[in-house]
Amino acid sequence: MTEVRTVHTADLDAATLAAARTLLDEAFDGDLTELDWEHALGGVHALLWAGSDLIGHASVVQRRLLHAGRALRAGYVEGVAVHRAHRGRGHGGALMAALERVIRNAYDLGALSSSAEGRRMYASRGWLAWQGPTFALTPMGIARTEEDDDGVYVLPTAAIPLDRTAELVCDWRDGDVW
């Protein structure tokens, strides 16, 4: 039996944080950087437990996205992973359902940057591929992020109309900006 729990980073103990970091390291084949891990902290985590074993993780953190002359409060999804031995059973969808509830009730929209492998799952859940050009608000000004154009997805809410062919600008952060 599995259970998804949502909890803010501030309420996670050291052992759970370490287990989540280990899970993400394994899921991303050792390619998870310190900055990638940092990006997953400071918001709400969806944790999937099988008994006392952590087998899935995803988090949503607040970011600002600029769209059509407005600064939007975005619930940005980070660190989505399911342990290899438990994949293909709908666990990724269960993690996302928990975060989508948070996004719909607390943010103007959801956003994420997906690997090629994850795009089908996000699209099946109603996430929409961003079709317009992407940018980042860097310390030197707004810079184009062409390499991210194909991987940005949004989850619209009823509150904000989106033109997915327009420019989308994310706030600055070290490491991968999207």
FIDREN-717968 format. One record per residue: residue number from 1; x, y, z of N, C-alpha, C in turn; residue in one letter. Coordinates in steps of 0.1 Angstrom, whole numbers. Layout:
pos; n.east; n.north; n.up; ca.east; ca.north; ca.up; c.east; c.north; c.up; code
NUM; X; Y; Z; X; Y; Z; X; Y; Z; A
...
This chain:
pos; n.east; n.north; n.up; ca.east; ca.north; ca.up; c.east; c.north; c.up; code
1; 8; -12; 0; 0; 0; 0; 9; 12; 0; M
2; 5; 22; -8; 13; 35; -9; 4; 46; -4; T
3; 11; 57; 0; 4; 69; 5; 12; 81; 1; E
4; 5; 91; -5; 11; 104; -8; 9; 113; 3; V
5; 19; 120; 8; 18; 130; 18; 24; 143; 13; R
6; 17; 154; 16; 23; 167; 12; 28; 174; 25; T
7; 39; 180; 24; 45; 187; 35; 55; 198; 30; V
8; 55; 209; 37; 64; 220; 34; 78; 216; 38; H
9; 88; 221; 30; 102; 219; 33; 105; 221; 48; T
10; 100; 232; 54; 103; 236; 68; 99; 225; 78; A
11; 89; 216; 74; 84; 206; 82; 90; 192; 80; D
12; 100; 191; 71; 107; 178; 68; 119; 177; 77; L
13; 120; 165; 83; 132; 162; 91; 144; 158; 82; D
14; 156; 158; 89; 168; 156; 81; 168; 142; 74; A
15; 163; 132; 81; 163; 119; 75; 154; 118; 62; A
16; 142; 125; 62; 134; 125; 50; 140; 133; 39; T
17; 146; 145; 42; 153; 152; 32; 164; 144; 26; L
18; 172; 137; 34; 183; 129; 29; 177; 118; 20; A
19; 166; 111; 24; 160; 101; 16; 155; 106; 3; A
20; 149; 118; 3; 145; 125; -10; 157; 128; -19; A
21; 167; 133; -13; 179; 136; -21; 185; 124; -27; R
22; 186; 113; -20; 191; 100; -25; 182; 95; -36; T
23; 169; 95; -34; 160; 91; -44; 162; 98; -57; L
24; 163; 112; -56; 165; 120; -68; 178; 117; -75; L
25; 189; 116; -67; 202; 112; -72; 201; 100; -81; D
26; 195; 89; -75; 194; 77; -82; 185; 78; -95; E
27; 174; 85; -93; 164; 86; -105; 171; 94; -116; A
28; 179; 104; -113; 186; 112; -124; 200; 107; -127; F
29; 203; 94; -123; 215; 88; -127; 227; 96; -123; D
30; 227; 102; -111; 238; 110; -106; 240; 124; -112; G
31; 230; 128; -121; 231; 141; -127; 224; 152; -120; D
32; 219; 150; -108; 213; 160; -100; 224; 168; -93; L
33; 224; 181; -96; 234; 190; -90; 229; 195; -77; T
34; 238; 202; -69; 234; 208; -57; 224; 219; -60; E
35; 225; 226; -71; 216; 237; -75; 202; 230; -79; L
36; 202; 219; -85; 190; 212; -88; 182; 209; -75; D
37; 190; 204; -66; 184; 200; -53; 178; 213; -46; W
38; 186; 223; -46; 182; 236; -40; 169; 241; -46; E
39; 168; 239; -59; 156; 244; -66; 143; 237; -61; H
40; 145; 225; -56; 133; 217; -52; 129; 220; -37; A
41; 137; 228; -31; 134; 232; -17; 127; 245; -15; L
42; 120; 247; -4; 114; 259; 0; 99; 260; -4; G
43; 93; 249; -8; 79; 248; -11; 72; 236; -5; G
44; 63; 231; -12; 55; 219; -8; 60; 207; -15; V
45; 63; 196; -8; 68; 184; -13; 56; 174; -13; H
46; 55; 166; -24; 46; 154; -24; 56; 142; -22; A
47; 53; 135; -12; 62; 123; -9; 54; 111; -10; L
48; 58; 101; -18; 51; 88; -19; 58; 78; -11; L
49; 51; 72; -2; 56; 62; 8; 50; 49; 5; W
50; 59; 38; 5; 54; 24; 6; 59; 19; 19; A
51; 50; 19; 29; 54; 16; 42; 63; 27; 47; G
52; 75; 23; 52; 85; 33; 56; 95; 37; 46; S
53; 93; 32; 33; 102; 35; 22; 97; 47; 14; D
54; 106; 57; 12; 102; 68; 3; 105; 63; -12; L
55; 94; 62; -20; 96; 57; -33; 93; 68; -44; I
56; 88; 80; -40; 85; 90; -49; 86; 104; -43; G
57; 90; 114; -51; 91; 127; -47; 87; 137; -58; H
58; 81; 148; -55; 79; 159; -64; 77; 172; -55; A
59; 81; 183; -59; 78; 195; -51; 74; 207; -60; S
60; 67; 216; -54; 63; 228; -61; 68; 240; -53; V
61; 74; 249; -59; 80; 261; -53; 74; 274; -60; V
62; 74; 285; -53; 69; 297; -60; 80; 304; -68; Q
63; 76; 308; -80; 85; 316; -89; 76; 326; -95; R
64; 83; 336; -101; 76; 347; -109; 78; 344; -124; R
65; 68; 344; -132; 69; 344; -146; 62; 356; -152; L
66; 69; 362; -162; 63; 374; -169; 56; 369; -181; L
67; 44; 374; -183; 36; 370; -195; 26; 381; -198; H
68; 26; 386; -210; 17; 396; -215; 17; 408; -205; A
69; 28; 413; -201; 29; 425; -193; 26; 423; -178; G
70; 24; 410; -174; 21; 408; -160; 31; 399; -153; R
71; 33; 401; -141; 41; 392; -133; 32; 382; -126; A
72; 33; 369; -130; 24; 359; -125; 31; 351; -114; L
73; 23; 347; -104; 28; 338; -93; 26; 324; -98; R
74; 38; 318; -100; 37; 304; -106; 41; 294; -96; A
75; 34; 283; -95; 38; 271; -88; 46; 263; -97; G
76; 59; 263; -95; 69; 256; -104; 73; 243; -98; Y
77; 71; 233; -107; 73; 219; -103; 88; 215; -104; V
78; 93; 208; -94; 107; 204; -94; 108; 190; -89; E
79; 119; 183; -92; 123; 171; -86; 113; 160; -86; G
80; 107; 157; -98; 97; 147; -99; 105; 134; -102; V
81; 103; 124; -93; 109; 111; -95; 102; 100; -88; A
82; 102; 88; -94; 97; 76; -87; 109; 66; -88; V
83; 111; 59; -77; 121; 48; -77; 119; 38; -88; H
84; 130; 34; -94; 129; 26; -106; 120; 13; -104; R
85; 121; 7; -93; 114; -5; -90; 99; -3; -89; A
86; 95; 10; -89; 80; 13; -87; 74; 20; -98; H
87; 81; 22; -109; 76; 29; -121; 66; 22; -128; R
88; 58; 29; -136; 48; 23; -145; 35; 19; -137; G
89; 33; 24; -125; 21; 20; -117; 13; 32; -114; R
90; 15; 43; -121; 7; 55; -118; 12; 64; -107; G
91; 23; 61; -101; 28; 68; -90; 32; 83; -93; H
92; 38; 85; -105; 41; 98; -110; 28; 107; -110; G
93; 17; 101; -115; 4; 108; -116; -1; 111; -102; G
94; 1; 102; -93; -4; 105; -79; 4; 116; -73; A
95; 17; 117; -75; 25; 128; -70; 20; 141; -77; L
96; 18; 141; -90; 14; 153; -97; 0; 157; -92; M
97; -9; 148; -90; -22; 152; -85; -22; 160; -72; A
98; -13; 156; -63; -11; 163; -51; -6; 177; -53; A
99; 4; 178; -62; 9; 192; -65; -1; 200; -73; L
100; -8; 194; -82; -18; 202; -90; -29; 208; -81; E
101; -32; 201; -71; -42; 206; -61; -36; 219; -55; R
102; -24; 219; -51; -17; 230; -45; -17; 242; -55; V
103; -12; 238; -67; -11; 249; -78; -25; 255; -80; I
104; -35; 248; -82; -48; 253; -85; -54; 262; -74; R
105; -50; 259; -62; -55; 266; -51; -46; 278; -45; N
106; -34; 279; -50; -25; 289; -45; -18; 297; -55; A
107; -18; 294; -68; -10; 301; -78; -18; 305; -90; Y
108; -13; 314; -97; -19; 319; -110; -18; 308; -121; D
109; -8; 300; -121; -6; 290; -130; 5; 280; -125; L
110; 6; 269; -131; 17; 259; -128; 26; 260; -140; G
111; 39; 257; -137; 49; 256; -148; 59; 246; -144; A
112; 66; 241; -154; 77; 231; -152; 85; 230; -165; L
113; 97; 225; -164; 105; 221; -175; 107; 206; -175; S
114; 103; 200; -186; 103; 186; -187; 114; 180; -195; S
115; 118; 168; -191; 127; 161; -200; 118; 155; -211; S
116; 124; 150; -221; 117; 143; -232; 108; 131; -227; A
117; 114; 124; -217; 107; 112; -211; 94; 116; -204; E
118; 94; 128; -198; 83; 131; -189; 71; 138; -197; G
119; 74; 143; -209; 64; 151; -216; 50; 144; -218; R
120; 50; 132; -221; 38; 125; -223; 29; 124; -210; R
121; 36; 122; -199; 28; 121; -186; 22; 135; -183; M
122; 30; 146; -185; 24; 159; -182; 13; 162; -191; Y
123; 15; 160; -204; 4; 163; -214; -9; 155; -211; A
124; -7; 143; -206; -19; 134; -203; -27; 140; -191; S
125; -20; 148; -183; -26; 154; -171; -32; 168; -173; R
126; -31; 173; -186; -36; 186; -189; -26; 197; -189; G
127; -13; 194; -187; -3; 204; -189; -1; 206; -203; W
128; 1; 219; -207; 2; 223; -221; 16; 228; -224; L
129; 21; 223; -236; 34; 227; -240; 34; 242; -243; A
130; 44; 249; -238; 45; 264; -242; 50; 264; -256; W
131; 43; 272; -265; 46; 273; -279; 54; 285; -283; Q
132; 55; 295; -274; 62; 307; -277; 76; 306; -272; G
133; 84; 317; -275; 98; 317; -271; 99; 319; -255; P
134; 109; 314; -250; 112; 315; -236; 124; 324; -233; T
135; 124; 330; -222; 135; 339; -217; 137; 338; -202; F
136; 148; 344; -198; 150; 345; -183; 154; 359; -180; A
137; 149; 364; -169; 153; 377; -164; 166; 375; -156; L
138; 177; 378; -163; 191; 376; -157; 196; 389; -150; T
139; 207; 388; -143; 212; 400; -137; 216; 411; -147; P
140; 218; 406; -160; 222; 416; -171; 210; 420; -179; M
141; 198; 415; -175; 186; 418; -183; 179; 406; -188; G
142; 169; 407; -197; 162; 396; -202; 171; 389; -213; I
143; 172; 376; -212; 180; 368; -221; 172; 356; -227; A
144; 173; 354; -239; 166; 343; -246; 172; 330; -241; R
145; 163; 320; -240; 166; 306; -235; 161; 296; -245; T
146; 165; 297; -258; 161; 289; -269; 161; 274; -265; E
147; 172; 270; -258; 174; 256; -255; 163; 250; -247; E
148; 155; 259; -240; 144; 254; -232; 130; 255; -238; D
149; 130; 260; -251; 117; 262; -257; 108; 249; -258; D
150; 114; 238; -261; 105; 226; -263; 101; 219; -250; D
151; 107; 223; -239; 104; 215; -226; 96; 222; -216; G
152; 92; 235; -218; 84; 242; -208; 69; 239; -210; V
153; 63; 235; -199; 49; 232; -198; 42; 241; -188; Y
154; 29; 244; -190; 22; 252; -181; 8; 245; -178; V
155; 4; 247; -166; -10; 243; -162; -18; 255; -159; L
156; -26; 259; -169; -35; 271; -167; -45; 269; -155; P
157; -48; 280; -149; -59; 280; -139; -70; 288; -145; T
158; -81; 288; -140; -93; 296; -145; -90; 311; -144; A
159; -81; 315; -135; -79; 329; -131; -72; 337; -142; A
160; -63; 331; -149; -54; 339; -158; -55; 333; -173; I
161; -59; 341; -182; -59; 337; -196; -44; 337; -201; P
162; -40; 326; -208; -26; 326; -213; -26; 325; -228; L
163; -17; 332; -234; -14; 331; -249; -1; 323; -250; D
164; -3; 310; -253; 9; 301; -253; 18; 303; -264; R
165; 15; 312; -273; 24; 315; -284; 32; 328; -281; T
166; 29; 335; -270; 36; 347; -266; 49; 344; -259; A
167; 57; 354; -256; 69; 352; -248; 66; 348; -234; E
168; 74; 340; -227; 73; 337; -213; 87; 339; -207; L
169; 88; 347; -197; 100; 350; -190; 100; 345; -176; V
170; 110; 337; -172; 111; 332; -158; 121; 341; -150; C
171; 119; 341; -137; 128; 348; -128; 142; 342; -128; D
172; 151; 349; -123; 165; 344; -123; 168; 335; -111; W
173; 176; 325; -113; 181; 316; -103; 194; 310; -108; R
174; 203; 307; -99; 216; 300; -104; 212; 286; -109; D
175; 221; 281; -118; 219; 268; -123; 209; 269; -135; G
176; 202; 258; -137; 191; 258; -148; 180; 268; -145; D
177; 178; 277; -153; 168; 288; -150; 154; 282; -152; V
178; 152; 273; -161; 139; 267; -163; 139; 253; -157; W
